[in-house]
Amino acid sequence: MKYQLRDYQQEASGAAIRFFRCSGNENGLLVLPTGAGKSLVIADIAHRLDGNVLVFQPSKEILEQNYAKLKSYGVEDCSIYSASFNSKEIDRITFATIGSVKSHMEDFNHFRYIIVDECHGINPQGGMYKDFFDCAARKILGLTATPYRLSASLQYTDSNGRTVFRPKDEHGSQEFDDKLHSREITAENKCILKFLTRTRPRVFHKVIYQVAIQTLLQRGYLSKLNYYDMTILPQEGLRRNSTGMDFDDRSLFEEYQRVNLQDYIVSIIKRLQQPKSGIPRKGILVFTKFLEESEALCKSIDGCEMLSGATKKKDRERIINDFKSGKIKVLANVGVLTTGFDYPELDTVVMARPTMSLAMYYQILGRAIRPHQDKEAGWIVDLCGNIKRFGKVEDLSLIERKPGEYIIQGIADNQCKQLTNCYF
């Protein structure tokens, strides 16, 4: 089957072709929302380029989707290089996972074009991707719906509670350290969502094309989302972990027990199974932080199963297939299914865990944003204060305040807020 690209997909593909053909060595970003059809865009780009193309994916599921879309074009000179598939074939267009390529980088020196799907997962400080890119000496194109990355950071405040920054000159820096020592300035572990073009070191330099979630919603390409804030977990009692990038597990677990979150999740799921409309939800996907909540849900709800990182491969495939077929009505999961889970019929997501990561929040909600003819709207049910923290995903917008300086803005807690490159 030959796919017909939508106008924005054609524009994204065209921008990528121009990016690769123009001079310069700056890496570029395509920002396309979840459900925008990134696999189709990648397929079109790879098909149109006139040299060897290496496409990286973070998981087997996403690799399989991207490879299948290219094959649908009738392209035969493509292959898979990934241990997950027991395949190590190199062709003009090769879909790969970085772990499989890392030990054989010399075999990929002839590749002219490098594309990275879900590129927000690249650690600019180090790791397999950075090692490969350091050796590649070629332009890189990244695709993502979430062009930001959570980073640990110290926030310095003066005696009046105002944020202060360390001076760059040696004398000013010494005075700053003296004030820290005398407690005129205090430091606190916080985190910053850094836009990918503003990380240090920097992997990506510019956004070459983007389309807004709101645009795709207005044109009917994404499913409408209904938000239900049913938070039972007060945020004030939660402590941060040592990095400042997430909530402390012990503090979180104690709060869960105090508010009896396990029983609350069960009661919410039972209500969702018997909504006032009388029309049952087609699939309920629950995200929990700890195994205990998912296990309790399975014991209390008929037709509920769970997934975690420890679930065996064959059991995982069976459970996902049974969920998609409707045999399993409720699927609880711990730390999985945030990306690469393509199930357009899914109409209900329950967030039974808090997060400080906008990327995780967006990816979780994105499981319900894919449109389907039988789905009037996706329901987002939040039990842990995430909607108040980040707002609705359709209100997120990418803004270039001045040339090359990008931020993500949203409406959180009824206020228009900058959500990247600021302290959380």
C-alpha positions as CSV (number, residue, x, y, z in Angstrom):
1,M,0.0,0.0,0.0
2,K,1.3,3.5,-0.9
3,Y,0.6,6.0,1.7
4,Q,-0.6,9.6,0.9
5,L,1.2,12.1,3.1
6,R,-0.7,15.0,4.6
7,D,0.4,18.5,3.8
8,Y,2.4,19.0,7.0
9,Q,4.1,15.6,6.6
10,Q,5.1,16.6,3.1
11,E,6.4,19.9,4.5
12,A,8.4,18.2,7.2
13,S,9.9,15.7,4.7
14,G,10.8,18.6,2.4
15,A,12.4,20.5,5.2
16,A,14.5,17.5,6.1
17,I,15.7,17.0,2.5
18,R,16.7,20.7,2.3
19,F,18.5,20.4,5.6
20,F,20.6,17.4,4.4
21,R,21.4,19.0,1.1
22,C,22.4,22.4,2.4
23,S,26.0,23.2,3.5
24,G,27.0,23.5,7.2
25,N,27.4,21.0,10.0
26,E,24.6,22.0,12.5
27,N,22.2,19.3,13.5
28,G,18.5,19.8,13.1
29,L,15.2,18.9,14.8
30,L,11.8,18.0,13.4
31,V,9.2,18.5,16.1
32,L,6.1,16.5,15.3
33,P,3.4,15.7,18.0
34,T,2.5,12.2,19.0
35,G,0.1,10.8,16.5
36,A,1.4,13.1,13.7
37,G,2.8,10.2,11.7
38,K,6.6,10.4,12.3
39,S,7.1,6.9,10.9
40,L,5.6,8.0,7.6
41,V,7.7,11.2,7.5
42,I,10.9,9.1,8.2
43,A,9.9,6.7,5.4
44,D,9.4,9.5,3.0
45,I,12.7,11.2,3.9
46,A,14.7,7.9,3.6
47,H,13.0,7.1,0.3
48,R,13.8,10.5,-1.2
49,L,17.5,10.7,-0.2
50,D,20.0,9.6,-2.7
51,G,22.6,7.9,-0.5
52,N,23.0,5.6,2.5
53,V,20.6,6.4,5.3
54,L,21.0,5.1,8.9
55,V,17.9,5.4,11.1
56,F,18.1,5.0,14.8
57,Q,15.2,4.0,17.0
58,P,15.2,3.5,20.8
59,S,13.1,0.3,20.9
60,K,12.1,-2.7,18.9
61,E,8.5,-1.6,18.7
62,I,9.3,1.8,17.1
63,L,11.9,0.2,14.8
64,E,9.3,-2.3,13.6
65,Q,6.8,0.5,12.9
66,N,9.3,2.7,11.0
67,Y,10.6,-0.2,8.9
68,A,7.1,-1.4,8.0
69,K,6.1,2.1,6.8
70,L,9.1,2.3,4.5
71,K,8.4,-1.2,3.1
72,S,4.9,0.1,2.3
73,Y,6.5,2.4,-0.3
74,G,7.7,-0.7,-2.1
75,V,11.3,0.0,-1.1
76,E,13.4,-3.1,-1.1
77,D,16.9,-1.8,-0.4
78,C,16.3,-1.5,3.3
79,S,17.2,-3.7,6.3
80,I,17.3,-4.1,10.1
81,Y,20.4,-4.0,12.2
82,S,19.3,-4.9,15.7
83,A,20.0,-7.8,18.1
84,S,16.4,-7.6,19.2
85,F,15.4,-8.9,15.8
86,N,18.3,-11.3,15.5
87,S,19.1,-9.3,12.3
88,K,22.5,-7.7,11.5
89,E,21.9,-6.7,7.8
90,I,23.2,-3.5,6.3
91,D,21.6,-2.0,3.2
92,R,21.2,1.4,1.6
93,I,18.6,2.3,4.2
94,T,19.3,0.6,7.6
95,F,17.0,0.7,10.6
96,A,19.1,0.2,13.8
97,T,19.3,0.4,17.5
98,I,22.3,2.2,18.9
99,G,23.3,-0.7,21.2
100,S,23.8,-3.0,18.2
101,V,25.7,-0.4,16.2
102,K,27.9,0.8,19.0
103,S,30.4,-2.1,18.8
104,H,30.7,-2.0,15.0
105,M,30.8,1.7,14.3
106,E,33.4,1.2,11.5
107,D,30.8,-0.7,9.5
108,F,28.7,2.4,9.2
109,N,31.3,5.0,8.1
110,H,29.9,5.0,4.6
111,F,26.5,6.2,5.7
112,R,25.9,9.7,4.5
113,Y,22.7,10.5,6.4
114,I,21.8,9.9,10.0
115,I,18.3,10.1,11.4
116,V,17.4,9.6,15.1
117,D,13.8,9.0,16.1
118,E,12.7,9.9,19.7
119,C,15.9,12.0,19.8
120,H,15.1,13.5,23.2
121,G,16.5,10.3,24.7
122,I,20.0,11.3,23.7
123,N,22.2,12.2,26.7
124,P,24.4,15.1,25.6
125,Q,26.8,14.4,28.5
126,G,27.8,11.0,27.3
127,G,26.7,7.5,26.3
128,M,26.4,5.4,23.2
129,Y,24.8,8.0,21.0
130,K,27.4,10.6,21.9
131,D,30.2,8.2,21.2
132,F,28.8,7.4,17.8
133,F,28.1,11.0,16.9
134,D,31.7,12.0,17.9
135,C,33.0,9.6,15.4
136,A,30.4,10.2,12.7
137,A,31.4,13.8,11.7
138,R,28.1,14.1,9.7
139,K,25.0,16.1,10.1
140,I,22.3,14.5,12.2
141,L,18.5,14.9,12.0
142,G,16.4,14.3,15.1
143,L,12.7,13.7,15.3
144,T,10.7,14.1,18.5
145,A,7.4,15.2,20.0
146,T,9.1,16.3,23.1
147,P,12.1,18.5,22.3
148,Y,13.3,18.9,25.9
149,R,15.2,17.0,28.5
150,L,15.0,17.1,32.3
151,S,18.3,18.0,33.9
152,A,19.5,18.3,37.5
153,S,20.4,21.8,38.6
154,L,21.2,23.8,41.7
155,Q,19.0,26.9,42.3
156,Y,20.7,29.7,44.2
157,T,18.7,32.2,46.1
158,D,19.7,35.2,48.2
159,S,18.3,36.3,51.6
160,N,15.3,37.9,49.9
161,G,14.4,34.6,48.1
162,R,15.4,35.9,44.7
163,T,17.2,33.6,42.3
164,V,20.8,34.5,41.7
165,F,23.4,33.1,39.3
166,R,27.1,32.4,39.6
167,P,29.2,35.1,37.9
168,K,31.4,33.9,35.1
169,D,34.5,35.9,36.1
170,E,36.9,34.5,38.7
171,H,36.6,37.4,41.1
172,G,32.8,37.4,41.1
173,S,32.8,33.6,41.4
174,Q,35.0,33.8,44.5
175,E,32.6,36.4,46.1
176,F,29.7,34.1,45.2
177,D,31.4,31.1,47.0
178,D,32.1,33.3,50.1
179,K,28.4,34.2,50.3
180,L,27.5,30.5,49.9
181,H,29.8,29.7,52.8
182,S,28.3,32.4,55.0
183,R,24.7,31.4,53.9
184,E,23.9,34.8,52.4
185,I,23.2,32.6,49.4
186,T,21.6,29.2,49.7
187,A,21.5,26.3,47.2
188,E,18.7,23.8,46.6
189,N,18.5,20.8,44.3
190,K,16.0,21.6,41.6
191,C,15.6,20.5,38.0
192,I,15.3,22.3,34.6
193,L,13.6,21.2,31.5
194,K,16.2,22.2,28.9
195,F,15.1,22.6,25.3
196,L,17.3,20.3,23.2
197,T,19.0,23.2,21.4
198,R,20.0,24.7,24.7
199,T,21.7,21.8,26.5
200,R,25.4,21.9,27.2
201,P,27.1,20.3,25.5
202,R,24.7,20.7,22.6
203,V,23.7,17.9,20.2
204,F,21.0,19.8,18.2
205,H,21.3,23.3,17.0
206,K,18.0,24.4,15.3
207,V,14.4,23.5,14.7
208,I,14.0,23.0,11.0
209,Y,10.2,22.3,11.1
210,Q,7.5,22.0,13.7
211,V,3.7,21.6,13.7
212,A,1.6,22.4,16.8
213,I,-0.7,19.9,18.6
214,Q,-3.5,22.5,18.5
215,T,-3.2,22.7,14.7
216,L,-3.6,18.9,14.3
217,L,-6.5,18.8,16.8
218,Q,-8.4,21.6,14.9
219,R,-8.0,19.7,11.6
220,G,-9.2,16.4,13.1
221,Y,-5.9,14.6,12.9
222,L,-5.7,13.9,16.6
223,S,-8.4,12.9,19.1
224,K,-9.9,15.4,21.5
225,L,-8.9,14.9,25.1
226,N,-11.1,15.3,28.1
227,Y,-9.2,16.0,31.4
228,Y,-10.4,14.9,34.8
229,D,-8.3,16.1,37.7
230,M,-9.2,13.7,40.6
231,T,-6.0,14.3,42.5
232,I,-5.9,12.7,45.9
233,L,-2.1,13.1,46.5
234,P,-1.2,16.4,48.0
235,Q,2.1,17.7,46.4
236,E,3.2,19.7,49.4
237,G,4.1,16.6,51.4
238,L,6.4,15.2,48.7
239,R,10.2,15.4,49.0
240,R,12.5,15.5,46.0
241,N,15.2,12.9,45.6
242,S,18.9,13.7,45.8
243,T,19.1,14.9,42.2
244,G,16.1,17.2,42.5
245,M,14.7,15.6,39.2
246,D,12.0,13.4,40.7
247,F,10.1,12.7,43.9
248,D,11.8,10.7,46.6
249,D,10.6,7.1,46.4
250,R,10.3,6.7,50.2
251,S,8.4,9.9,50.6
252,L,6.1,9.0,47.7
253,F,5.4,5.5,49.1
254,E,4.6,6.9,52.5
255,E,2.2,9.4,51.1
256,Y,0.6,6.7,49.0
257,Q,0.0,4.7,52.1
258,R,-1.3,7.7,54.0
259,V,-3.9,8.6,51.4
260,N,-4.6,4.9,50.7
261,L,-3.9,5.4,47.0
262,Q,-4.3,1.7,46.2
263,D,-7.9,1.6,47.2
264,Y,-8.5,4.9,45.5
265,I,-7.2,3.6,42.2
266,V,-9.5,0.6,42.4
267,S,-12.5,2.8,43.1
268,I,-11.7,5.1,40.2
269,I,-11.3,2.1,37.8
270,K,-14.7,0.7,38.9
271,R,-16.3,4.0,38.2
272,L,-14.7,4.2,34.8
273,Q,-16.0,0.8,34.0
274,Q,-19.6,1.9,34.7
275,P,-19.7,5.6,33.6
276,K,-22.9,7.7,33.9
277,S,-23.3,7.5,30.1
278,G,-23.7,3.8,30.4
279,I,-21.2,3.3,27.6
280,P,-18.1,1.5,28.9
281,R,-14.6,2.6,28.0
282,K,-13.0,0.5,25.3
283,G,-9.6,0.3,27.1
284,I,-8.2,1.6,30.3
285,L,-4.5,2.0,30.6
286,V,-3.1,2.8,34.1
287,F,0.3,4.1,34.8
288,T,1.6,3.4,38.3
289,K,4.9,4.2,40.0
290,F,5.3,1.0,42.1
291,L,4.5,-2.6,41.5
292,E,2.3,-2.7,44.6
293,E,-0.4,-0.5,43.0
294,S,-0.5,-2.5,39.8
295,E,-0.6,-5.8,41.7
296,A,-3.5,-4.6,43.9
297,L,-5.4,-3.5,40.9
298,C,-5.1,-6.9,39.3
299,K,-6.3,-8.6,42.4
300,S,-9.4,-6.3,42.7
301,I,-10.5,-5.8,39.1
302,D,-11.7,-8.7,36.9
303,G,-10.0,-8.7,33.5
304,C,-7.0,-6.6,34.6
305,E,-3.4,-7.6,34.0
306,M,-0.1,-5.8,34.4
307,L,3.2,-5.1,32.7
308,S,6.5,-4.1,34.1
309,G,10.1,-4.1,33.0
310,A,10.4,-7.6,34.5
311,T,7.6,-9.0,32.3
312,K,8.9,-11.7,30.0
313,K,8.9,-11.0,26.3
314,K,6.4,-13.6,25.3
315,D,4.1,-12.6,28.2
316,R,4.4,-9.0,27.2
317,E,3.3,-9.7,23.6
318,R,0.4,-11.8,24.7
319,I,-0.8,-9.2,27.2
320,I,-0.6,-6.3,24.7
321,N,-2.4,-8.3,22.0
322,D,-5.2,-9.3,24.5
323,F,-5.6,-5.7,25.6
324,K,-5.9,-4.5,22.0
325,S,-8.4,-7.2,21.2
326,G,-10.5,-6.3,24.2
327,K,-9.9,-9.5,26.1
328,I,-8.1,-7.5,28.8
329,K,-10.2,-4.5,29.8
330,V,-7.7,-2.8,32.2
331,L,-4.0,-2.8,31.7
332,A,-1.8,-1.6,34.6
333,N,1.9,-0.9,33.8
334,V,4.9,0.2,35.7
335,G,7.6,2.1,33.8
336,V,6.7,0.8,30.3
337,L,4.3,1.7,27.4
338,T,5.2,5.4,27.4
339,T,6.5,5.3,23.9
340,G,6.0,3.0,20.9
341,F,2.6,1.7,22.0
342,D,0.3,2.3,19.0
343,Y,-3.3,1.6,19.9
344,P,-5.7,4.3,18.4
345,E,-8.8,2.7,20.0
346,L,-7.5,3.4,23.5
347,D,-9.8,5.9,25.1
348,T,-8.8,6.1,28.7
349,V,-5.5,6.8,30.5
350,V,-5.2,6.9,34.3
351,M,-2.1,8.6,35.7
352,A,-1.7,7.1,39.2
353,R,1.8,8.5,39.6
354,P,3.2,12.0,39.8
355,T,6.1,13.1,37.6
356,M,8.3,16.2,37.2
357,S,9.1,15.3,33.6
358,L,7.0,17.1,31.0
359,A,8.2,14.6,28.4
360,M,6.9,11.6,30.4
361,Y,3.6,13.5,31.1
362,Y,3.2,14.2,27.4
363,Q,4.2,10.7,26.3
364,I,1.7,9.1,28.7
365,L,-1.2,11.3,27.6
366,G,-0.1,10.7,24.0
367,R,-1.3,7.1,24.3
368,A,-4.9,8.4,24.1
369,I,-4.5,11.1,21.5
370,R,-4.5,9.0,18.4
371,P,-7.8,9.3,16.6
372,H,-10.2,6.4,15.8
373,Q,-13.6,6.4,14.2
374,D,-15.2,4.8,17.2
375,K,-13.6,7.2,19.8
376,E,-15.4,10.5,20.5
377,A,-12.6,11.6,22.9
378,G,-9.8,10.3,25.0
379,W,-10.2,10.6,28.8
380,I,-7.2,11.6,30.9
381,V,-7.8,10.9,34.6
382,D,-5.1,12.3,36.9
383,L,-4.8,11.2,40.5
384,C,-1.5,12.8,41.3
385,G,-1.5,16.6,40.4
386,N,0.1,16.4,37.0
387,I,-2.6,18.3,35.1
388,K,-2.2,21.2,37.5
389,R,1.6,21.1,37.1
390,F,1.8,20.9,33.3
391,G,-1.7,21.8,32.0
392,K,-3.3,20.4,28.8
393,V,-0.9,19.1,26.1
394,E,-2.9,21.0,23.4
395,D,-2.0,24.2,25.1
396,L,1.8,23.5,24.7
397,S,3.4,25.8,22.1
398,L,7.0,26.0,20.8
399,I,8.1,29.7,20.7
400,E,11.3,31.1,19.2
401,R,11.7,34.2,21.4
402,K,14.7,35.4,19.4
403,P,16.8,33.6,16.7
404,G,17.8,30.2,17.9
405,E,16.3,30.6,21.4
406,Y,13.4,28.2,21.7
407,I,11.1,27.6,24.7
408,I,7.9,25.6,25.4
409,Q,5.0,27.5,26.8
410,G,1.8,26.2,28.3
411,I,-1.1,27.0,30.6
412,A,-0.6,25.3,33.9
413,D,-2.7,26.0,37.1
414,N,-4.7,28.6,35.1
415,Q,-1.6,30.6,34.2
416,C,0.4,31.0,31.0
417,K,3.8,29.6,32.0
418,Q,7.2,29.0,30.5
419,L,7.9,25.3,31.0
420,T,11.4,24.9,29.7
421,N,14.7,26.5,30.7
422,C,13.2,27.5,34.1
423,Y,13.5,25.9,37.5
424,F,10.9,23.3,38.7
